[in-house]
Amino acid sequence: MTCNIDNIINKKNVTELVKELVSIYSPYFEEKEIMHYVYNWMENRNIPVKYHYFEDNKVTKYKGTNVIGELKGNKPGCRILINGHLDTVKICEGWNKNPLEAYEEEDKIFGLGSLDMKSGSTAAMIAIDAFNRTVSDFKGSIIYSFVSDEEGPYGLGTNYLIHDGILEGADVAVVPEPSAGFTDSSFPCLCLGARGGYSYTVEFTGRSAHAANPKKGICAIEDASKVIIELKKAKLKEDPYLGSGDICIINISGGGAACSVADKSSFTVFRHIVTGENKGTIIKEVEEAVKSANIKSEYKVIFREGPTPESDGFLPYTVDINNTYTKKFIESINNITNEDPSIAYFSSIGDFNYIGSRLKIPTFVFGPGGNNYHASNEYVYIDDIVQTSKIIYDFLVRILT
């Protein structure tokens, strides 16, 4: 790494930018201010930048903004996508200090979104700036996207980038989510895939009767409970990399008139899935549970509605460790850290699922370590951010020059 690059990608620049991003409150659906900040940051450094506007008229009624741009080489080559989200979850209880006033303690930065994922976005922004300032002769292109609503229910920012064709032609993607922080691994940790997931509800219709004569009715609550018990017994598919999925009951409701047998009930599941599982296998899973439960109520399975096709759930994906891009990314990690990364697979969902499964390209989740994401006193390791930025820069140079 040359001295010139160290003047751009260093602890001072990383720390300042992370703190600036953390100071801008940007829970999902409230990202307008931080989008303007990142747009201006890019524009002030002569990096091609524009806004991408989208609107979900179907489900959330949300009008959102992404910041995107592309650095184009002078000859054909690989198109590398760098994708990060600028939104966070909302402020929770339990913080020791103001979560929007990022502060340093030893080698850590504390603050809302410091780990998930304003640190990763910082690493990407500075790596793109460094590439733009130091490399003029290259092949292919770098398309970058800093998106809204990753933490929301549908990942609308990245979803609409794909839906609108903005990311067409990408060959490989880097998503600097905190892979080390997510997996409780030491840095460097490279995630080569993630489980997927769907949310669905099973609704039951029984028959009302007076509570003094319950045998004359069909209790939907009892039948729903029986199906839950059988559903939790399901033998889940095992993936050699992603492990098995999970069936998590996240809500149950039901009832009827006063002093009456409940004729309505429902429960909602978040079902993490692995490769080979999908909506069809989930429906079959429920059907088998209903059969084993021997219920009398009528039932139906309802998946949540998505704003666009393919956005009702998240499909799993994996990347071959022997893929050429995987080998190149590991070489970049080796070059910067003098270490081999641990290889992991993320247990939950994110924008990387959309990219990996819908664009069908190698999608690497790689970012810094830290702790307490989605919780109070969230923090990230500063040196990990610096090294993440240098690794992204090294990968861009390695592939495009």
C-alpha positions as CSV (number, residue, x, y, z in Angstrom):
1,M,0.0,0.0,0.0
2,T,1.6,3.3,-1.1
3,C,2.0,6.3,1.1
4,N,-0.4,8.1,-1.1
5,I,-3.1,5.6,-0.3
6,D,-2.3,5.8,3.4
7,N,-2.9,9.5,3.2
8,I,-6.5,8.8,2.1
9,I,-7.3,5.5,3.9
10,N,-6.2,6.1,7.5
11,K,-7.5,6.2,11.0
12,K,-8.1,9.9,11.1
13,N,-10.3,10.0,8.0
14,V,-12.2,6.9,8.9
15,T,-12.9,8.1,12.4
16,E,-14.1,11.5,11.3
17,L,-16.5,10.1,8.6
18,V,-18.0,7.4,10.9
19,K,-18.7,10.0,13.5
20,E,-20.3,12.3,11.0
21,L,-22.6,9.6,9.7
22,V,-23.5,8.4,13.2
23,S,-24.5,12.0,14.2
24,I,-27.2,12.0,11.5
25,Y,-30.2,10.1,12.8
26,S,-31.4,7.9,10.0
27,P,-33.7,5.2,11.1
28,Y,-35.4,3.4,8.1
29,F,-38.0,5.6,6.3
30,E,-36.2,8.7,7.7
31,E,-33.0,8.8,5.6
32,K,-33.4,12.0,3.6
33,E,-30.7,14.0,5.6
34,I,-28.0,11.3,5.4
35,M,-28.6,10.8,1.7
36,H,-28.0,14.5,1.1
37,Y,-24.8,14.3,3.2
38,V,-23.4,11.3,1.3
39,Y,-24.4,12.8,-2.0
40,N,-22.5,16.1,-1.2
41,W,-19.5,14.1,0.2
42,M,-19.2,12.3,-3.1
43,E,-19.8,15.4,-5.2
44,N,-17.2,17.4,-3.3
45,R,-14.6,14.8,-4.2
46,N,-15.4,14.8,-7.9
47,I,-16.9,11.3,-7.7
48,P,-19.8,10.8,-10.2
49,V,-23.0,10.7,-8.1
50,K,-26.7,11.0,-8.5
51,Y,-29.9,10.2,-6.6
52,H,-32.1,7.2,-7.4
53,Y,-35.7,7.9,-6.3
54,F,-38.3,5.1,-5.8
55,E,-41.8,4.8,-4.5
56,D,-43.7,1.8,-3.0
57,N,-47.3,2.5,-3.9
58,K,-48.4,-1.0,-3.0
59,V,-47.5,-1.9,0.6
60,T,-45.6,0.8,2.6
61,K,-46.5,3.9,0.6
62,Y,-42.9,5.0,1.2
63,K,-41.0,7.4,-1.1
64,G,-37.3,6.7,-0.8
65,T,-33.9,7.8,-2.0
66,N,-30.7,6.0,-2.8
67,V,-27.3,7.6,-3.6
68,I,-25.6,5.9,-6.6
69,G,-22.8,6.4,-9.0
70,E,-20.4,4.7,-11.4
71,L,-16.7,5.0,-12.1
72,K,-16.1,3.9,-15.7
73,G,-12.8,2.6,-17.0
74,N,-11.4,3.3,-20.5
75,K,-11.9,-0.3,-21.7
76,P,-14.3,-3.2,-21.2
77,G,-14.0,-5.3,-18.1
78,C,-15.6,-6.4,-14.9
79,R,-18.4,-4.4,-13.3
80,I,-18.0,-4.4,-9.5
81,L,-20.9,-3.5,-7.3
82,I,-20.3,-2.0,-3.9
83,N,-23.5,-1.8,-1.8
84,G,-24.1,-0.4,1.6
85,H,-27.1,0.9,3.6
86,L,-27.2,4.2,5.4
87,D,-30.3,3.6,7.6
88,T,-30.3,2.2,11.1
89,V,-32.8,0.8,13.6
90,K,-34.5,3.3,15.9
91,I,-32.9,4.3,19.2
92,C,-33.5,1.7,21.9
93,E,-33.3,2.0,25.7
94,G,-30.1,1.3,27.7
95,W,-27.5,3.6,26.1
96,N,-24.8,4.9,28.5
97,K,-24.4,8.0,26.4
98,N,-26.1,9.9,23.6
99,P,-26.2,7.3,20.7
100,L,-26.0,10.1,18.2
101,E,-22.8,11.6,19.6
102,A,-20.3,9.0,18.5
103,Y,-17.4,8.7,21.0
104,E,-14.2,6.8,21.1
105,E,-13.1,4.5,23.9
106,E,-9.8,2.7,23.4
107,D,-9.9,1.3,19.9
108,K,-13.7,1.5,19.5
109,I,-16.3,4.0,18.2
110,F,-19.6,3.8,20.0
111,G,-22.9,5.1,18.5
112,L,-26.1,4.1,16.8
113,G,-25.3,2.4,13.5
114,S,-21.5,2.5,14.2
115,L,-21.3,-1.2,13.5
116,D,-24.4,-1.8,11.4
117,M,-23.4,-0.4,9.1
118,K,-22.1,3.2,9.0
119,S,-18.6,1.8,9.5
120,G,-18.9,-0.4,6.4
121,S,-20.4,2.5,4.4
122,T,-17.5,4.6,5.5
123,A,-15.0,2.0,4.4
124,A,-16.6,1.8,1.0
125,M,-16.9,5.6,0.5
126,I,-13.2,6.1,1.4
127,A,-12.1,3.2,-0.8
128,I,-14.0,4.6,-3.7
129,D,-12.5,8.0,-3.2
130,A,-9.0,6.5,-3.0
131,F,-9.6,4.6,-6.2
132,N,-10.9,7.7,-8.0
133,R,-8.0,9.8,-6.9
134,T,-5.2,7.2,-7.6
135,V,-6.3,5.1,-10.6
136,S,-7.0,6.6,-14.0
137,D,-6.3,3.7,-16.4
138,F,-8.5,0.8,-15.7
139,K,-10.9,-1.6,-17.3
140,G,-14.6,-2.2,-16.4
141,S,-16.4,-0.1,-13.9
142,I,-17.3,0.4,-10.2
143,I,-21.0,0.9,-9.5
144,Y,-21.8,2.0,-6.0
145,S,-25.1,2.2,-4.2
146,F,-25.8,3.6,-0.7
147,V,-29.3,2.7,0.0
148,S,-32.3,3.4,2.3
149,D,-34.6,0.9,4.2
150,E,-32.3,-2.1,4.5
151,E,-33.4,-2.4,8.2
152,G,-37.1,-2.1,7.2
153,P,-39.3,-5.0,6.3
154,Y,-38.6,-5.2,2.6
155,G,-35.1,-3.8,1.9
156,L,-36.8,-1.3,-0.4
157,G,-33.7,0.6,-1.5
158,T,-31.8,-2.3,-2.9
159,N,-35.0,-4.0,-4.1
160,Y,-35.9,-1.0,-6.3
161,L,-32.3,-0.7,-7.7
162,I,-32.7,-4.3,-8.9
163,H,-36.3,-3.8,-10.0
164,D,-35.5,-0.6,-12.0
165,G,-32.5,-2.3,-13.7
166,I,-29.9,-0.1,-12.2
167,L,-27.6,-3.0,-11.2
168,E,-27.9,-5.0,-14.4
169,G,-24.6,-6.3,-15.7
170,A,-22.9,-6.4,-12.4
171,D,-20.4,-9.3,-12.2
172,V,-19.5,-9.4,-8.5
173,A,-20.7,-7.5,-5.4
174,V,-19.1,-6.4,-2.1
175,V,-21.4,-5.6,0.7
176,P,-19.3,-4.2,3.7
177,E,-21.8,-5.3,6.4
178,P,-20.0,-6.2,9.6
179,S,-19.3,-9.8,8.9
180,A,-17.0,-10.2,11.9
181,G,-19.5,-8.5,14.1
182,F,-22.5,-10.5,12.7
183,T,-20.8,-13.8,13.2
184,D,-19.0,-13.2,16.5
185,S,-15.7,-13.9,14.6
186,S,-12.4,-12.2,14.8
187,F,-11.5,-9.9,11.9
188,P,-11.0,-10.7,9.1
189,C,-14.1,-12.8,8.4
190,L,-15.5,-13.3,5.0
191,C,-19.2,-14.4,4.6
192,L,-19.8,-16.4,1.5
193,G,-23.6,-16.6,1.7
194,A,-26.6,-16.3,3.9
195,R,-29.8,-18.0,4.8
196,G,-33.0,-16.6,3.4
197,G,-36.4,-16.1,5.0
198,Y,-40.1,-15.7,4.6
199,S,-42.9,-14.4,6.8
200,Y,-46.2,-16.1,6.6
201,T,-49.5,-16.4,8.6
202,V,-51.7,-19.4,9.0
203,E,-55.4,-18.5,9.5
204,F,-57.9,-20.9,11.1
205,T,-61.7,-20.8,10.9
206,G,-63.5,-23.0,13.4
207,R,-67.2,-22.9,14.6
208,S,-68.6,-20.9,17.4
209,A,-70.6,-22.4,20.2
210,H,-71.5,-21.4,23.8
211,A,-68.6,-21.9,26.2
212,A,-70.9,-24.1,28.3
213,N,-71.1,-26.5,25.3
214,P,-67.7,-26.4,23.7
215,K,-68.1,-29.8,22.1
216,K,-70.7,-28.3,19.8
217,G,-68.1,-25.9,18.3
218,I,-64.7,-26.1,16.8
219,C,-62.1,-24.1,18.6
220,A,-59.7,-22.4,16.2
221,I,-57.3,-21.5,19.0
222,E,-56.9,-25.2,20.0
223,D,-56.4,-26.2,16.4
224,A,-53.8,-23.5,15.8
225,S,-52.0,-24.6,18.9
226,K,-52.0,-28.2,17.7
227,V,-50.5,-27.2,14.3
228,I,-47.8,-25.1,16.0
229,I,-46.7,-28.1,18.1
230,E,-46.5,-30.3,15.0
231,L,-44.9,-27.6,12.9
232,K,-42.1,-27.3,15.5
233,K,-41.4,-31.1,15.0
234,A,-40.7,-30.7,11.3
235,K,-37.4,-32.2,10.1
236,L,-35.6,-29.3,8.5
237,K,-33.3,-29.5,5.5
238,E,-29.6,-29.3,6.3
239,D,-27.3,-27.3,4.0
240,P,-23.5,-28.1,4.2
241,Y,-22.7,-24.4,4.4
242,L,-25.8,-22.6,5.7
243,G,-26.8,-25.3,8.3
244,S,-30.5,-25.7,8.7
245,G,-33.4,-23.2,8.7
246,D,-35.5,-22.2,11.7
247,I,-39.2,-22.0,12.4
248,C,-39.9,-19.1,14.7
249,I,-43.5,-18.3,15.9
250,I,-43.6,-14.5,16.1
251,N,-47.2,-13.9,16.8
252,I,-50.4,-15.8,17.8
253,S,-53.9,-14.4,18.1
254,G,-57.5,-15.5,18.2
255,G,-60.9,-15.3,19.9
256,G,-64.6,-15.0,19.4
257,A,-67.6,-13.6,21.2
258,A,-67.8,-13.4,25.0
259,C,-68.4,-16.8,26.6
260,S,-68.0,-18.5,23.2
261,V,-65.8,-21.0,21.5
262,A,-63.2,-19.2,19.5
263,D,-64.0,-19.4,15.8
264,K,-61.0,-17.5,14.6
265,S,-57.3,-17.8,15.2
266,S,-54.0,-17.3,13.5
267,F,-50.3,-17.5,14.0
268,T,-47.4,-15.9,12.2
269,V,-44.0,-17.5,11.5
270,F,-40.7,-16.2,10.4
271,R,-39.1,-19.1,8.6
272,H,-35.4,-18.9,7.9
273,I,-34.6,-21.2,4.9
274,V,-31.6,-22.7,3.3
275,T,-30.9,-23.6,-0.4
276,G,-33.5,-26.0,-1.7
277,E,-36.3,-24.4,0.4
278,N,-38.8,-21.9,-0.8
279,K,-42.4,-20.9,-0.6
280,G,-43.5,-24.3,-2.0
281,T,-41.6,-26.3,0.5
282,I,-42.9,-24.1,3.3
283,I,-46.5,-24.7,2.2
284,K,-45.9,-28.5,2.1
285,E,-44.4,-28.2,5.6
286,V,-47.6,-26.6,7.0
287,E,-49.8,-29.1,5.2
288,E,-47.9,-32.0,6.8
289,A,-48.2,-30.3,10.2
290,V,-52.0,-29.8,9.7
291,K,-52.4,-33.5,8.7
292,S,-50.5,-34.7,11.8
293,A,-52.5,-32.4,14.1
294,N,-55.8,-33.9,12.8
295,I,-57.7,-30.6,13.2
296,K,-61.3,-29.8,12.3
297,S,-60.9,-26.1,11.5
298,E,-60.5,-24.8,8.0
299,Y,-57.1,-23.1,7.4
300,K,-55.2,-21.1,4.8
301,V,-51.5,-20.0,4.5
302,I,-50.9,-16.4,3.6
303,F,-47.5,-15.0,2.7
304,R,-46.9,-11.4,3.2
305,E,-47.3,-9.2,0.1
306,G,-44.2,-7.7,-1.5
307,P,-44.0,-4.2,-3.1
308,T,-42.7,-5.8,-6.3
309,P,-42.2,-9.4,-7.7
310,E,-39.5,-11.2,-5.8
311,S,-39.6,-8.9,-2.8
312,D,-42.1,-10.9,-0.6
313,G,-39.2,-12.8,0.9
314,F,-35.4,-13.4,0.8
315,L,-33.9,-16.4,-0.9
316,P,-30.7,-17.9,0.4
317,Y,-27.4,-18.0,-1.6
318,T,-23.9,-19.2,-1.3
319,V,-20.6,-18.3,-3.1
320,D,-18.2,-21.0,-4.2
321,I,-14.9,-20.6,-2.3
322,N,-13.1,-21.7,-5.5
323,N,-14.7,-18.9,-7.6
324,T,-12.1,-16.7,-9.2
325,Y,-13.5,-13.6,-7.5
326,T,-13.5,-15.3,-4.1
327,K,-9.8,-16.2,-4.6
328,K,-9.0,-12.6,-5.6
329,F,-10.9,-11.2,-2.5
330,I,-9.0,-13.5,-0.2
331,E,-5.8,-12.4,-1.8
332,S,-6.7,-8.8,-1.0
333,I,-7.4,-9.8,2.6
334,N,-4.1,-11.6,2.8
335,N,-2.2,-8.6,1.3
336,I,-3.6,-6.1,3.8
337,T,-3.8,-8.2,7.0
338,N,-1.2,-10.9,6.4
339,E,-3.9,-13.3,7.6
340,D,-6.3,-15.8,6.1
341,P,-9.9,-14.9,6.7
342,S,-12.2,-17.2,8.6
343,I,-15.0,-18.3,6.2
344,A,-18.6,-18.0,7.5
345,Y,-22.2,-17.8,6.4
346,F,-24.7,-15.3,7.8
347,S,-27.6,-16.8,9.6
348,S,-30.2,-14.1,8.8
349,I,-31.2,-11.9,5.9
350,G,-30.2,-8.6,4.3
351,D,-29.8,-6.8,1.0
352,F,-27.0,-9.2,0.2
353,N,-29.7,-11.9,-0.3
354,Y,-31.4,-9.8,-3.0
355,I,-28.1,-9.2,-4.7
356,G,-26.8,-12.8,-4.5
357,S,-30.0,-14.6,-5.3
358,R,-31.7,-12.2,-7.8
359,L,-28.7,-10.9,-9.7
360,K,-27.1,-14.3,-9.3
361,I,-23.6,-13.0,-8.9
362,P,-20.9,-13.7,-6.3
363,T,-21.8,-11.5,-3.3
364,F,-19.2,-11.1,-0.5
365,V,-20.3,-9.8,2.9
366,F,-17.1,-8.4,4.5
367,G,-16.7,-5.8,7.1
368,P,-15.4,-4.9,10.6
369,G,-15.8,-6.4,14.0
370,G,-17.7,-5.0,16.9
371,N,-20.7,-5.8,19.0
372,N,-24.3,-4.8,20.1
373,Y,-25.8,-4.2,16.7
374,H,-29.5,-3.5,17.1
375,A,-28.9,-3.0,20.8
376,S,-27.6,-0.3,23.2
377,N,-24.0,0.7,23.3
378,E,-23.3,-0.5,19.8
379,Y,-19.6,-0.2,18.8
380,V,-17.1,-1.0,16.0
381,Y,-13.4,-1.5,16.0
382,I,-11.6,1.5,14.3
383,D,-8.7,-0.4,12.9
384,D,-11.0,-3.0,11.3
385,I,-12.7,-0.2,9.4
386,V,-9.4,1.1,8.1
387,Q,-8.4,-2.4,7.0
388,T,-11.8,-3.1,5.4
389,S,-11.4,0.1,3.3
390,K,-7.9,-0.9,2.3
391,I,-9.1,-4.4,1.4
392,I,-11.9,-3.1,-0.8
393,Y,-9.5,-0.7,-2.5
394,D,-7.0,-3.5,-3.1
395,F,-9.7,-5.7,-4.5
396,L,-10.8,-3.0,-6.9
397,V,-7.2,-2.5,-8.1
398,R,-6.6,-6.2,-8.3
399,I,-9.6,-6.8,-10.5
400,L,-9.8,-3.7,-12.6
401,T,-6.1,-2.9,-13.4
